[in-house]
Amino acid sequence: MTIEQVRAAVPSLEIGDDNPLMRGVRMGVRRFPEGYTLRVRLRATSWDAPSISRMKATKSFPRHRTIWSDIR
């Protein structure tokens, strides 16, 4: 998909300017009312690296048990 096709498909996606460190790459962001944020990396003819995050989400990675966690 081109950037124009992405804009037509998701008009609420905020697309930034070209990234100065990566020429031809733009970042797109859409925030949802529930607190979720969609981020995508856009190139001239494609998009990739979609990620969805939530600012108040809890950490879901398992903690490694150590001797210190047994003390607490």
N, CA, C and O atoms as a printed pandas DataFrame, in Angstrom:
     atom_number atom_name residue_name chain_id  residue_number  x_coord  y_coord  z_coord
0              1         N          MET        A               1    0.846   -1.182    0.000
1              2        CA          MET        A               1    0.000    0.000    0.000
2              3         C          MET        A               1    0.885    1.236    0.000
3              4         O          MET        A               1    1.910    1.284    0.680
4              5         N          THR        A               2    0.484    2.207   -0.754
5              6        CA          THR        A               2    1.189    3.475   -0.733
6              7         C          THR        A               2    0.673    4.309    0.444
7              8         O          THR        A               2   -0.339    3.975    1.060
8              9         N          ILE        A               3    1.377    5.384    0.741
9             10        CA          ILE        A               3    0.953    6.259    1.843
10            11         C          ILE        A               3   -0.424    6.844    1.548
11            12         O          ILE        A               3   -1.233    6.997    2.463
12            13         N          GLU        A               4   -0.703    7.169    0.300
13            14        CA          GLU        A               4   -2.022    7.713   -0.064
14            15         C          GLU        A               4   -3.122    6.681    0.172
15            16         O          GLU        A               4   -4.212    7.036    0.620
16            17         N          GLN        A               5   -2.851    5.409   -0.124
17            18        CA          GLN        A               5   -3.833    4.352    0.118
18            19         C          GLN        A               5   -4.047    4.139    1.610
19            20         O          GLN        A               5   -5.170    3.879    2.042
20            21         N          VAL        A               6   -2.996    4.243    2.392
21            22        CA          VAL        A               6   -3.129    4.118    3.849
22            23         C          VAL        A               6   -3.967    5.267    4.386
23            24         O          VAL        A               6   -4.842    5.051    5.224
24            25         N          ARG        A               7   -3.715    6.486    3.919
25            26        CA          ARG        A               7   -4.516    7.650    4.350
26            27         C          ARG        A               7   -5.981    7.474    3.995
27            28         O          ARG        A               7   -6.854    7.844    4.779
28            29         N          ALA        A               8   -6.266    6.910    2.818
29            30        CA          ALA        A               8   -7.653    6.691    2.408
30            31         C          ALA        A               8   -8.310    5.606    3.249
31            32         O          ALA        A               8   -9.488    5.718    3.587
32            33         N          ALA        A               9   -7.569    4.560    3.592
33            34        CA          ALA        A               9   -8.124    3.445    4.372
34            35         C          ALA        A               9   -8.311    3.801    5.838
35            36         O          ALA        A               9   -9.288    3.383    6.460
36            37         N          VAL        A              10   -7.370    4.580    6.400
37            38        CA          VAL        A              10   -7.422    4.945    7.824
38            39         C          VAL        A              10   -7.198    6.454    7.937
39            40         O          VAL        A              10   -6.086    6.894    8.229
40            41         N          PRO        A              11   -8.254    7.251    7.705
41            42        CA          PRO        A              11   -8.075    8.706    7.728
42            43         C          PRO        A              11   -7.662    9.261    9.088
43            44         O          PRO        A              11   -7.099   10.353    9.158
44            45         N          SER        A              12   -7.926    8.542   10.153
45            46        CA          SER        A              12   -7.575    9.035   11.487
46            47         C          SER        A              12   -6.120    8.753   11.862
47            48         O          SER        A              12   -5.689    9.129   12.952
48            49         N          LEU        A              13   -5.352    8.098   10.982
49            50        CA          LEU        A              13   -3.946    7.808   11.240
50            51         C          LEU        A              13   -3.140    9.086   11.021
51            52         O          LEU        A              13   -3.169    9.664    9.935
52            53         N          GLU        A              14   -2.422    9.523   12.052
53            54        CA          GLU        A              14   -1.565   10.704   11.938
54            55         C          GLU        A              14   -0.231   10.263   11.351
55            56         O          GLU        A              14    0.469    9.444   11.947
56            57         N          ILE        A              15    0.126   10.795   10.192
57            58        CA          ILE        A              15    1.366   10.413    9.516
58            59         C          ILE        A              15    2.332   11.581    9.596
59            60         O          ILE        A              15    2.020   12.689    9.160
60            61         N          GLY        A              16    3.505   11.328   10.156
61            62        CA          GLY        A              16    4.505   12.368   10.318
62            63         C          GLY        A              16    5.330   12.586    9.062
63            64         O          GLY        A              16    5.111   11.946    8.033
64            65         N          ASP        A              17    6.285   13.503    9.167
65            66        CA          ASP        A              17    7.192   13.798    8.063
66            67         C          ASP        A              17    8.246   12.710    7.945
67            68         O          ASP        A              17    8.338   11.815    8.784
68            69         N          ASP        A              18    9.041   12.807    6.880
69            70        CA          ASP        A              18   10.142   11.858    6.703
70            71         C          ASP        A              18   11.051   11.872    7.922
71            72         O          ASP        A              18   11.360   12.928    8.475
72            73         N          ASN        A              19   11.470   10.684    8.327
73            74        CA          ASN        A              19   12.388   10.548    9.448
74            75         C          ASN        A              19   13.781   10.950    8.977
75            76         O          ASN        A              19   14.281   10.369    8.013
76            77         N          PRO        A              20   14.432   11.933    9.628
77            78        CA          PRO        A              20   15.746   12.374    9.160
78            79         C          PRO        A              20   16.826   11.303    9.269
79            80         O          PRO        A              20   17.809   11.347    8.530
80            81         N          LEU        A              21   16.662   10.345   10.174
81            82        CA          LEU        A              21   17.659    9.294   10.315
82            83         C          LEU        A              21   17.454    8.156    9.327
83            84         O          LEU        A              21   18.396    7.430    9.006
84            85         N          MET        A              22   16.221    7.999    8.843
85            86        CA          MET        A              22   15.910    6.949    7.861
86            87         C          MET        A              22   15.129    7.602    6.724
87            88         O          MET        A              22   13.907    7.729    6.800
88            89         N          ARG        A              23   15.828    8.015    5.676
89            90        CA          ARG        A              23   15.196    8.714    4.556
90            91         C          ARG        A              23   14.090    7.855    3.933
91            92         O          ARG        A              23   14.267    6.656    3.718
92            93         N          GLY        A              24   12.961    8.482    3.650
93            94        CA          GLY        A              24   11.859    7.783    3.016
94            95         C          GLY        A              24   10.981    6.997    3.969
95            96         O          GLY        A              24   10.096    6.265    3.527
96            97         N          VAL        A              25   11.209    7.132    5.276
97            98        CA          VAL        A              25   10.415    6.407    6.264
98            99         C          VAL        A              25    9.618    7.417    7.086
99           100         O          VAL        A              25   10.157    8.421    7.552
100          101         N          ARG        A              26    8.350    7.138    7.254
101          102        CA          ARG        A              26    7.471    7.971    8.080
102          103         C          ARG        A              26    6.836    7.093    9.144
103          104         O          ARG        A              26    6.706    5.882    8.967
104          105         N          MET        A              27    6.448    7.699   10.230
105          106        CA          MET        A              27    5.776    6.983   11.304
106          107         C          MET        A              27    4.314    7.438   11.343
107          108         O          MET        A              27    4.006    8.624   11.227
108          109         N          GLY        A              28    3.428    6.453   11.509
109          110        CA          GLY        A              28    2.009    6.738   11.640
110          111         C          GLY        A              28    1.524    6.338   13.022
111          112         O          GLY        A              28    1.938    5.314   13.566
112          113         N          VAL        A              29    0.635    7.163   13.590
113          114        CA          VAL        A              29    0.121    6.917   14.942
114          115         C          VAL        A              29   -1.383    7.146   14.946
115          116         O          VAL        A              29   -1.880    8.121   14.381
116          117         N          ARG        A              30   -2.102    6.229   15.596
117          118        CA          ARG        A              30   -3.536    6.421   15.837
118          119         C          ARG        A              30   -3.817    6.061   17.282
119          120         O          ARG        A              30   -3.442    4.985   17.748
120          121         N          ARG        A              31   -4.475    6.961   17.986
121          122        CA          ARG        A              31   -4.831    6.724   19.388
122          123         C          ARG        A              31   -6.317    6.409   19.476
123          124         O          ARG        A              31   -7.148    7.084   18.868
124          125         N          PHE        A              32   -6.635    5.375   20.241
125          126        CA          PHE        A              32   -8.018    4.955   20.425
126          127         C          PHE        A              32   -8.526    5.440   21.770
127          128         O          PHE        A              32   -7.732    5.628   22.691
128          129         N          PRO        A              33   -9.849    5.651   21.911
129          130        CA          PRO        A              33  -10.398    6.158   23.168
130          131         C          PRO        A              33  -10.125    5.257   24.370
131          132         O          PRO        A              33  -10.062    5.741   25.501
132          133         N          GLU        A              34   -9.964    3.958   24.141
133          134        CA          GLU        A              34   -9.740    3.029   25.252
134          135         C          GLU        A              34   -8.327    3.113   25.819
135          136         O          GLU        A              34   -8.007    2.424   26.788
136          137         N          GLY        A              35   -7.477    3.952   25.224
137          138        CA          GLY        A              35   -6.115    4.102   25.707
138          139         C          GLY        A              35   -5.078    3.364   24.885
139          140         O          GLY        A              35   -3.887    3.435   25.187
140          141         N          TYR        A              36   -5.513    2.653   23.846
141          142        CA          TYR        A              36   -4.579    1.931   22.988
142          143         C          TYR        A              36   -3.979    2.874   21.950
143          144         O          TYR        A              36   -4.614    3.848   21.546
144          145         N          THR        A              37   -2.761    2.580   21.524
145          146        CA          THR        A              37   -2.089    3.351   20.489
146          147         C          THR        A              37   -1.582    2.393   19.421
147          148         O          THR        A              37   -0.907    1.411   19.730
148          149         N          LEU        A              38   -1.909    2.680   18.166
149          150        CA          LEU        A              38   -1.421    1.915   17.029
150          151         C          LEU        A              38   -0.294    2.710   16.387
151          152         O          LEU        A              38   -0.466    3.887   16.072
152          153         N          ARG        A              39    0.851    2.080   16.191
153          154        CA          ARG        A              39    1.991    2.713   15.526
154          155         C          ARG        A              39    2.404    1.838   14.347
155          156         O          ARG        A              39    2.486    0.616   14.469
156          157         N          VAL        A              40    2.664    2.478   13.195
157          158        CA          VAL        A              40    3.151    1.766   12.013
158          159         C          VAL        A              40    4.288    2.564   11.380
159          160         O          VAL        A              40    4.358    3.786   11.511
160          161         N          ARG        A              41    5.170    1.850   10.695
161          162        CA          ARG        A              41    6.242    2.489    9.937
162          163         C          ARG        A              41    5.839    2.444    8.476
163          164         O          ARG        A              41    5.512    1.381    7.949
164          165         N          LEU        A              42    5.861    3.595    7.822
165          166        CA          LEU        A              42    5.430    3.705    6.432
166          167         C          LEU        A              42    6.617    4.030    5.534
167          168         O          LEU        A              42    7.463    4.862    5.864
168          169         N          ARG        A              43    6.654    3.356    4.399
169          170        CA          ARG        A              43    7.643    3.652    3.355
170          171         C          ARG        A              43    6.869    4.127    2.127
171          172         O          ARG        A              43    5.643    4.213    2.179
172          173         N          ALA        A              44    7.542    4.430    1.044
173          174        CA          ALA        A              44    6.877    4.970   -0.145
174          175         C          ALA        A              44    5.820    4.020   -0.700
175          176         O          ALA        A              44    4.765    4.465   -1.153
176          177         N          THR        A              45    6.092    2.713   -0.669
177          178        CA          THR        A              45    5.160    1.765   -1.285
178          179         C          THR        A              45    4.687    0.673   -0.341
179          180         O          THR        A              45    3.987   -0.245   -0.770
180          181         N          SER        A              46    5.051    0.747    0.932
181          182        CA          SER        A              46    4.641   -0.312    1.860
182          183         C          SER        A              46    4.576    0.228    3.281
183          184         O          SER        A              46    5.031    1.336    3.567
184          185         N          TRP        A              47    4.005   -0.573    4.156
185          186        CA          TRP        A              47    4.004   -0.264    5.588
186          187         C          TRP        A              47    4.385   -1.536    6.327
187          188         O          TRP        A              47    4.112   -2.643    5.864
188          189         N          ASP        A              48    5.018   -1.366    7.483
189          190        CA          ASP        A              48    5.418   -2.520    8.265
190          191         C          ASP        A              48    5.594   -2.122    9.725
191          192         O          ASP        A              48    5.345   -0.980   10.110
192          193         N          ALA        A              49    6.019   -3.071   10.509
193          194        CA          ALA        A              49    6.291   -2.883   11.935
194          195         C          ALA        A              49    5.094   -2.325   12.705
195          196         O          ALA        A              49    5.243   -1.355   13.448
196          197         N          PRO        A              50    3.888   -2.931   12.536
197          198        CA          PRO        A              50    2.771   -2.438   13.345
198          199         C          PRO        A              50    2.949   -2.845   14.807
199          200         O          PRO        A              50    3.412   -3.947   15.104
200          201         N          SER        A              51    2.577   -1.946   15.707
201          202        CA          SER        A              51    2.603   -2.274   17.132
202          203         C          SER        A              51    1.411   -1.616   17.796
203          204         O          SER        A              51    1.011   -0.510   17.434
204          205         N          ILE        A              52    0.856   -2.306   18.766
205          206        CA          ILE        A              52   -0.261   -1.778   19.545
206          207         C          ILE        A              52    0.177   -1.775   20.995
207          208         O          ILE        A              52    0.666   -2.776   21.516
208          209         N          SER        A              53   -0.007   -0.635   21.634
209          210        CA          SER        A              53    0.383   -0.528   23.043
210          211         C          SER        A              53   -0.721    0.180   23.813
211          212         O          SER        A              53   -1.609    0.807   23.237
212          213         N          ARG        A              54   -0.638    0.062   25.107
213          214        CA          ARG        A              54   -1.578    0.732   25.997
214          215         C          ARG        A              54   -0.773    1.313   27.143
215          216         O          ARG        A              54   -0.038    0.595   27.820
216          217         N          MET        A              55   -0.909    2.593   27.359
217          218        CA          MET        A              55   -0.073    3.285   28.333
218          219         C          MET        A              55   -0.225    2.731   29.741
219          220         O          MET        A              55    0.756    2.662   30.481
220          221         N          LYS        A              56   -1.416    2.340   30.123
221          222        CA          LYS        A              56   -1.636    1.882   31.492
222          223         C          LYS        A              56   -1.646    0.360   31.597
223          224         O          LYS        A              56   -2.113   -0.191   32.594
224          225         N          ALA        A              57   -1.141   -0.312   30.587
225          226        CA          ALA        A              57   -1.122   -1.773   30.622
226          227         C          ALA        A              57   -0.119   -2.254   31.662
227          228         O          ALA        A              57    0.889   -1.601   31.930
228          229         N          THR        A              58   -0.411   -3.376   32.222
229          230        CA          THR        A              58    0.516   -3.942   33.192
230          231         C          THR        A              58    1.552   -4.779   32.491
231          232         O          THR        A              58    1.316   -5.274   31.389
232          233         N          LYS        A              59    2.661   -4.938   33.099
233          234        CA          LYS        A              59    3.740   -5.733   32.530
234          235         C          LYS        A              59    3.330   -7.201   32.542
235          236         O          LYS        A              59    2.934   -7.735   33.578
236          237         N          SER        A              60    3.427   -7.849   31.387
237          238        CA          SER        A              60    2.972   -9.229   31.310
238          239         C          SER        A              60    4.120  -10.226   31.188
239          240         O          SER        A              60    3.875  -11.418   30.999
240          241         N          PHE        A              61    5.339   -9.778   31.291
241          242        CA          PHE        A              61    6.477  -10.679   31.184
242          243         C          PHE        A              61    6.683  -11.388   32.514
243          244         O          PHE        A              61    6.605  -10.758   33.569
244          245         N          PRO        A              62    6.942  -12.683   32.479
245          246        CA          PRO        A              62    7.169  -13.394   33.746
246          247         C          PRO        A              62    8.485  -12.956   34.374
247          248         O          PRO        A              62    9.480  -12.737   33.683
248          249         N          ARG        A              63    8.470  -12.834   35.678
249          250        CA          ARG        A              63    9.685  -12.452   36.389
250          251         C          ARG        A              63   10.502  -13.697   36.680
251          252         O          ARG        A              63    9.965  -14.759   36.995
252          253         N          HIS        A              64   11.787  -13.545   36.569
253          254        CA          HIS        A              64   12.677  -14.643   36.913
254          255         C          HIS        A              64   12.815  -14.701   38.427
255          256         O          HIS        A              64   13.055  -13.686   39.080
256          257         N          ARG        A              65   12.664  -15.864   38.958
257          258        CA          ARG        A              65   12.788  -16.009   40.406
258          259         C          ARG        A              65   14.259  -15.962   40.790
259          260         O          ARG        A              65   15.099  -16.650   40.208
260          261         N          THR        A              66   14.534  -15.166   41.744
261          262        CA          THR        A              66   15.894  -15.084   42.279
262          263         C          THR        A              66   15.809  -15.232   43.774
263          264         O          THR        A              66   14.722  -15.289   44.349
264          265         N          ILE        A              67   16.923  -15.293   44.375
265          266        CA          ILE        A              67   16.945  -15.381   45.843
266          267         C          ILE        A              67   16.350  -14.126   46.460
267          268         O          ILE        A              67   15.761  -14.181   47.539
268          269         N          TRP        A              68   16.503  -12.976   45.769
269          270        CA          TRP        A              68   15.979  -11.725   46.311
270          271         C          TRP        A              68   14.451  -11.684   46.255
271          272         O          TRP        A              68   13.827  -11.096   47.139
272          273         N          SER        A              69   13.837  -12.288   45.245
273          274        CA          SER        A              69   12.381  -12.284   45.193
274          275         C          SER        A              69   11.785  -13.181   46.269
275          276         O          SER        A              69   10.646  -12.974   46.687
276          277         N          ASP        A              70   12.553  -14.187   46.725
277          278        CA          ASP        A              70   12.067  -15.044   47.805
278          279         C          ASP        A              70   12.099  -14.327   49.148
279          280         O          ASP        A              70   11.328  -14.663   50.048
280          281         N          ILE        A              71   12.967  -13.360   49.289
281          282        CA          ILE        A              71   13.096  -12.629   50.554
282          283         C          ILE        A              71   11.957  -11.652   50.743
283          284         O          ILE        A              71   11.485  -11.454   51.863
284          285         N          ARG        A              72   11.512  -11.042   49.663
285          286        CA          ARG        A              72   10.467   -9.996   49.758
286          287         C          ARG        A              72    9.165  -10.538   50.133
287          288         O          ARG        A              72    8.195   -9.789   50.252
